Amino acid sequence: MEAKKPTLEDVGRAAGVSRATASRVITGGRRVSANTRDRVWQAVETLGYHPDLAARALAKGRADVIDLVIIDEDATQVGSNPYYSRVVSGILSALAGSDTQMRTHVIDEPEAPTRLDDVAHIVGVGALLINVPPDLAARFTARCDRVVSLGRSARGVPVVEAENVAGARAAVEHLYRTGRRKVVAVHGKHGNSCATARRNGFSLASVDAGHEPIGAEGGFCLEAGVAGTKELLAAHPDLDGIFAACDLTAMGVLRALNESGRRVPDDVALVGFDDSFLASVATPAMTSVRQPVEHMAALATRALLAGETGPSWHRVEPAPLQIRRSSAA
């Protein structure tokens, strides 16, 4: 009969520590005493335990992995969202020519608290967080201080973000300048910091123009754009301008407008946010606020590689408006 292979629990038991502590040692986690580290590695050698080679390399000081951590309400849709592919592109551009690799963790919202704790123990060079709520980001950072959040987060969490408020405000001001009289919005996910900032920019511009802010709750997905637009058309049939919280949402807005017989831009002008490839392939080509996603992801990655991040590390990138046919006067 083949002998049973030693497990991580066996290692922890032999070293006199918990499984979690043994895992932290083997995967390079910090906040472990030298004595504990030595006991764990002695147990590994004695038992003949074979941890993941990449993780062991991290533990021996060759921290050659950048971890991308994404929380999404529907993790199965991550591959179809252009924002995430742009983040990956930015990370890879920053890693080009180095031995550091990228590792991705896609987490469903309900599993986030538990899964994030597990990921925090195996982070290599550092982690980029996307859509991680501030409270969970703060907890993650307490366990692993090599972190950057793409989007505003809790105090003490390093951040790189776009000028979301200013970008959204410029988009709505543009719609009113081109002659639109009733501009509404399909907002992003409630509680998301980027969505909240864009909502604030929309509200500021609406009030400045002498109008009550009118919007539909939505999310960063096509389906939210469709549903939000139908809701707004039913309640406000005289609307003639729509600001969408992201380009993917804007594509849903465009679909709903076409199905209702509303022409863009003749009847309703449309502006999105992100300036992803969707904006240029839409029909008509879509005006959108440019979010420099690739640059932001590369900036965060380089900062992690250089060990430059800390509680006060905060970068804000411009978000200019790119005007195209969908918002023509």
C-alpha positions in Angstrom: 0.0 0.0 0.0 1.3 3.4 -1.0 2.3 5.6 2.0 0.1 8.6 2.7 1.6 11.9 1.6 2.2 14.4 4.4 -0.2 17.3 4.5 0.1 20.9 5.6 -1.8 19.8 8.8 1.0 17.3 9.5 3.6 20.0 9.0 1.9 22.3 11.5 1.5 19.5 14.0 5.1 18.5 13.8 6.2 22.2 14.1 3.9 22.9 17.0 1.9 25.5 15.1 -1.4 25.9 13.4 -2.0 25.0 9.8 -2.5 28.7 8.9 0.9 29.5 10.5 2.6 26.7 8.6 1.0 28.0 5.4 2.2 31.6 6.1 5.7 30.3 6.5 5.7 28.2 3.3 4.1 30.9 1.2 6.3 33.7 2.4 3.9 35.5 4.7 5.3 38.1 7.1 4.7 38.5 10.8 6.2 35.1 11.6 9.1 34.8 14.1 12.4 33.4 12.9 12.1 30.5 15.4 8.7 29.5 14.1 9.9 29.8 10.5 12.9 27.4 11.3 10.6 24.9 13.0 8.2 24.8 10.1 11.0 24.3 7.5 12.5 21.6 9.7 9.2 19.8 9.7 8.9 20.2 6.0 12.3 18.5 5.5 11.7 15.8 8.0 8.2 14.8 6.7 9.2 15.2 3.1 6.3 17.6 2.4 6.4 19.1 -1.1 4.7 22.5 -1.2 4.0 24.3 -4.4 7.3 25.2 -6.0 6.2 28.8 -6.8 5.1 29.3 -3.2 8.3 27.9 -1.8 10.3 30.3 -4.0 8.3 33.1 -2.4 9.2 31.8 1.0 12.9 31.7 0.2 12.9 35.3 -0.8 12.2 35.0 -4.5 8.9 36.9 -4.5 8.2 36.8 -8.2 4.4 37.0 -8.4 2.1 40.0 -8.6 -1.4 39.0 -7.5 -4.5 40.6 -9.2 -7.5 40.3 -6.9 -11.0 40.9 -8.5 -14.3 40.7 -6.7 -17.3 40.6 -9.0 -21.0 40.0 -8.4 -20.9 37.5 -11.3 -17.4 36.1 -11.6 -18.3 34.2 -14.7 -18.6 37.5 -16.6 -15.1 38.8 -15.8 -13.7 37.6 -19.1 -16.2 39.7 -21.1 -15.6 43.0 -19.2 -13.1 45.1 -21.1 -12.0 46.9 -17.9 -10.4 43.8 -16.5 -8.6 43.0 -19.7 -7.2 46.5 -19.7 -6.0 46.1 -16.2 -4.2 42.8 -17.2 -2.6 44.6 -20.1 -1.3 47.3 -17.9 0.2 44.9 -15.4 1.9 42.8 -18.1 3.4 45.9 -19.7 5.0 46.8 -16.3 6.3 43.2 -15.9 7.8 43.0 -19.3 11.5 42.1 -19.2 11.3 41.0 -15.5 11.1 37.5 -14.0 7.9 38.5 -12.1 4.7 36.8 -13.2 1.0 37.7 -12.7 -1.4 35.5 -10.7 -5.2 36.2 -10.8 -7.8 35.5 -8.2 -11.4 36.1 -9.3 -13.8 36.0 -6.3 -17.6 35.9 -6.1 -19.0 38.6 -3.8 -20.5 36.1 -1.2 -17.1 34.4 -0.8 -15.1 37.5 -0.5 -14.3 37.7 3.2 -13.0 34.2 3.5 -11.3 34.1 0.2 -9.5 37.4 0.7 -8.0 36.1 4.0 -6.6 33.1 2.2 -5.1 35.2 -0.6 -3.5 37.7 1.8 -1.3 34.8 3.1 0.2 34.0 -0.3 0.8 37.4 -1.8 4.2 37.7 -3.5 5.6 41.0 -4.6 2.2 42.6 -4.0 -1.5 42.7 -4.8 -3.7 44.9 -6.9 -7.3 45.0 -5.6 -10.3 45.6 -7.8 -13.8 46.1 -6.5 -12.7 45.2 -3.0 -15.0 47.0 -0.5 -13.1 49.4 1.8 -13.6 47.4 5.0 -12.3 44.2 3.3 -9.5 46.1 1.7 -8.4 47.5 5.1 -8.5 44.0 6.5 -6.5 42.6 3.6 -3.9 45.4 4.0 -3.6 44.6 7.7 -2.6 41.1 6.8 -0.5 42.0 3.7 1.0 45.5 3.5 2.0 45.1 -0.2 -1.2 46.3 -1.7 -2.6 48.9 -4.1 -6.4 49.4 -4.7 -7.5 50.5 -8.2 -10.1 52.9 -6.9 -10.5 54.9 -3.7 -10.6 52.8 -0.6 -10.3 52.9 3.2 -7.8 55.2 5.0 -4.3 53.6 5.0 -4.9 51.5 1.8 -2.6 52.7 -1.1 -4.7 53.9 -4.0 -4.5 54.8 -7.7 -7.7 56.3 -9.2 -9.0 58.4 -12.0 -10.6 61.8 -11.6 -14.0 60.2 -11.5 -16.0 63.2 -10.1 -14.4 65.7 -12.6 -14.8 63.3 -15.5 -18.5 62.6 -14.9 -19.1 66.3 -14.3 -17.5 67.2 -17.6 -19.6 64.6 -19.4 -22.9 66.0 -18.2 -21.8 69.6 -18.7 -21.0 68.7 -22.3 -24.4 67.3 -22.8 -26.1 70.5 -21.6 -23.7 72.6 -23.7 -24.7 70.8 -26.8 -28.4 71.7 -26.3 -29.8 68.8 -24.3 -32.5 69.8 -21.9 -33.1 66.7 -19.7 -30.1 64.6 -18.9 -30.4 61.5 -16.8 -28.0 58.8 -15.6 -27.7 55.0 -15.3 -25.5 54.7 -12.3 -22.9 52.1 -11.4 -23.0 49.6 -8.6 -24.2 51.0 -5.2 -21.3 51.1 -2.7 -18.6 51.0 -5.3 -16.2 54.0 -4.8 -15.8 54.7 -8.5 -19.6 54.5 -9.1 -20.2 56.8 -6.1 -17.7 59.4 -7.4 -19.3 59.4 -10.9 -22.7 59.7 -9.3 -21.5 62.8 -7.4 -20.1 64.3 -10.5 -23.4 63.8 -12.4 -25.3 65.4 -9.5 -23.0 68.4 -9.3 -23.3 69.1 -13.0 -27.1 68.6 -12.9 -27.6 71.0 -10.1 -25.3 73.6 -11.7 -27.4 73.4 -14.8 -30.5 74.0 -12.7 -31.9 70.5 -12.9 -32.8 67.8 -10.3 -30.4 64.8 -10.6 -32.4 61.9 -12.1 -30.9 58.5 -12.3 -31.6 54.8 -12.3 -29.7 52.3 -10.1 -27.5 50.1 -12.1 -24.2 48.3 -12.2 -21.1 48.0 -14.3 -22.7 45.6 -16.8 -24.7 45.6 -20.0 -27.9 44.3 -18.4 -27.9 47.2 -16.0 -27.8 49.6 -18.9 -30.8 48.0 -20.6 -32.9 47.8 -17.4 -32.0 51.3 -16.2 -32.8 52.9 -19.6 -36.2 51.2 -19.8 -37.0 52.5 -16.3 -35.9 56.0 -17.2 -37.8 56.1 -20.5 -41.0 55.0 -18.7 -40.7 57.6 -16.0 -39.2 60.4 -18.1 -40.2 60.0 -21.8 -38.9 63.5 -22.5 -35.3 62.7 -21.6 -32.8 63.6 -24.3 -29.4 62.8 -22.8 -28.0 59.9 -20.8 -24.8 59.6 -18.9 -23.8 55.9 -18.3 -21.4 54.9 -15.4 -19.2 52.9 -17.7 -19.0 51.9 -21.4 -20.4 48.4 -20.8 -23.4 50.0 -19.2 -23.6 52.5 -22.1 -23.8 49.6 -24.6 -26.9 48.4 -22.7 -28.3 51.9 -22.8 -27.7 52.0 -26.6 -29.5 48.7 -27.0 -32.5 49.8 -25.0 -32.7 53.1 -26.9 -32.6 51.3 -30.3 -35.4 48.9 -29.1 -37.5 51.8 -28.1 -37.1 53.5 -31.5 -35.0 56.4 -30.0 -32.2 57.5 -32.3 -28.7 58.4 -31.0 -27.8 61.2 -31.1 -30.8 62.7 -32.9 -33.3 61.9 -30.1 -31.1 61.0 -27.2 -27.4 61.9 -26.7 -25.2 59.3 -24.9 -21.9 59.5 -23.0 -20.1 56.6 -21.3 -17.2 56.3 -19.0 -13.9 54.4 -19.5 -13.2 55.1 -23.2 -12.6 51.4 -23.8 -12.6 49.8 -27.2 -16.4 49.6 -26.9 -16.7 53.3 -27.4 -15.0 53.3 -30.8 -16.8 50.2 -32.1 -20.3 51.3 -31.0 -22.8 52.6 -33.6 -22.7 55.6 -33.5 -19.2 56.0 -32.1 -19.6 56.8 -28.4 -18.4 59.8 -26.5 -16.8 58.6 -23.3 -14.7 59.8 -20.4 -11.2 58.5 -20.8 -10.0 56.4 -17.8 -6.3 55.5 -18.3 -6.8 52.0 -17.0 -3.6 50.5 -18.5 -1.5 53.3 -17.2 -3.0 53.1 -13.7 -2.5 49.3 -13.5 1.1 49.7 -14.7 1.8 52.5 -12.3 0.5 50.4 -9.4 2.6 47.4 -10.5 5.8 49.4 -10.8 5.2 50.9 -7.4 4.8 47.4 -5.9 7.9 46.1 -7.7 9.9 49.0 -6.3 8.5 48.7 -2.8 7.3 52.3 -2.9 3.7 51.9 -1.6 2.7 52.7 1.9 -0.4 54.0 3.8 -0.1 57.5 2.3 0.6 56.4 -1.3 -2.2 57.9 -3.4 -2.1 58.7 -7.1 -4.9 60.5 -9.1 -4.9 60.4 -12.9 -6.8 62.8 -15.3 -10.0 61.6 -17.0 -10.6 63.8 -20.0 -13.7 63.6 -22.2 -13.3 62.0 -25.7 -16.1 63.4 -27.9 -17.6 61.3 -30.7 -20.8 61.1 -32.7 -23.1 59.8 -29.9 -23.3 63.2 -28.2 -23.5 65.4 -31.3 -25.5 68.6 -31.0 
